[in-house]
Amino acid sequence: MKNLIDITDLSMEEIEDLIKVAKNIMQEPDKYSEKCKHKKLATLFFEPSTRTRLSFESAMMELGGNVLGFSEASSSSTAKGESVSDTIRTVGCYSDIIAMRHPKEGAPLVASIKSIVPIINAGDGGHNHPTQTLTDLLTISCEKNRLNDLTIGLCGDLKFGRTIHSLITAMARYKNIKFILISPDELKIPEYIKEEILEKNNMEYIETNDIEEYMDKLDILYMTRVQKERFFNEEDYLRLKDYYILNKSKLSNAKKDLCIMHPLPRVNEISTEVDDDPRACYFKQVSYGKFIRMALILKLLDIK
């Protein structure tokens, strides 16, 4: 049985196939409208989520399937002390596939060992968010028509941002990828990402505090919020939360075909004046997320 816990669980060929299926769903949605008839997706979200949970639910519904689950730990038996393993074993009796978000890193991996149905990691702490990475890859593929030969700016919280860690891991497999890592010193990319992924794969990268310094070189600018829930004290959060705010003036010398991405939710790190800029792709990214999750559900359920 196949699970998706980490983006590296998928080969490049499997990712290419998922992107191909997602693009086909976008072109011919009616062809897929009953592919998951009588199938059930359980969404187990032990941590708050809007986009990811609704994206999974919308994906399953558009495939003709049904959805059950909970959106916070307090509304599950976890509040009574039930273990993740027992929850997963129980929910597997009611569903065909499970999408799970958990604040503890590694919880979806533990769940996958105990589960009798496929598990999709919908985010575990500051660790992994593979379906967001698939969303990002589909967005880049659709907007730039390639996944090679790109200079990618990653801006904001690079220390705790699981979307950033997953994206770097995924892009390490592609040719001629260069990263510009833009963050305050306190939120720099973790050393293990640098050593085990960037340096191990001989990837070119530059670390900077300045969002404008390399703006004219970027093909993609990936903005992230400074996440309050990942900080141990509020003082540090308040000091860093407004460190980078992208506005029109900061885009003055950016490429005409720059693709601006953000995993959302946005707080104020992208000014709303940027929303009407044709280079703003973050709401398109949300749409792409539904289609790639549809493709993933079909793959894990082995539905052709």
Phi, psi and omega in degrees: 000137182265137172238166170235101180253322183225147182301333179286354172294340180256135174284166176301322180295319179294320178296315178300320179294318178298317179297318179298314180295317180301317179295324178293321177298319179299324182278324184228064185301327183297329181297337186251002192293344179232018183297330181247028177303133181073008175261150181235132174256129173259127176255109181253098184249100180277002182218144184302145177199143173250293186300309186296313182296312181292329177296316177297315182295316178297319179301312182294320180296321180289343174270004178087008181267183180242163185229140170218166178145197179220159186249000175203150185299327184294341179263012177243174179288354173302326179297338177266000179102009180292141180284158176301318181302314181292321178300314183295316179298322180291309184296329177298338177285341183254349190224169180258340183201147184233131169253126189229130170243138182213142180290340182270126177297133179093350181299316178297329177295316177300316180300319183294330179291325183268342189283148175261356177233161181300141178248134172248124175285114179260022178122122176230105179054223178266020192266288189224150174210070190297328181285334172293322179295318176299320175301315181297318180294320177295318179300311180297316180299319181286320186275329183249351180060025177193161174237003175251169172055059182226143169253119189244122174268126177248120190233135174118235183271093181268349181280311185258351187288102183295330179295323179294313182299317180293319182294317178300316180300317181292316185287344179298341182275346185265161186275143172054051175258129179237135180251136167252113186260107189251112181197161169292158183305324183290342185240029179292160180301138180300149181301323183294328176292318179298311185287312189277339183242299184296307184285322179299327181261012180052041181273139179281133176210152178231135175256134181212158174265350192255117182290334184268343188303319183244016185305321183289349181266346192279136168269328180224137171240115184253105181271147174224155176275156171278117192271113181302321186291347180265358183265147179275336175219147186291333181300313179297319180299311182297327181289329187255347192295332180253022186300320179231123174232117181279124176228180185298322183295327179287346179263005189302325180248020178285157178299150180295332182253023174303142176249113180265121183240159178198132181288346182060152007285146174273142172257278174218019183283346169235120178297144181296341178294341179281340186304327182272357177289131181300344179277349179285116185244006191289332176278330172298321180305321179300315179297315179301327181300321179294317184291321180289328177289327174299314180298320181293317178301315179299318181296311184290334176271359179058045178257121185282000000 
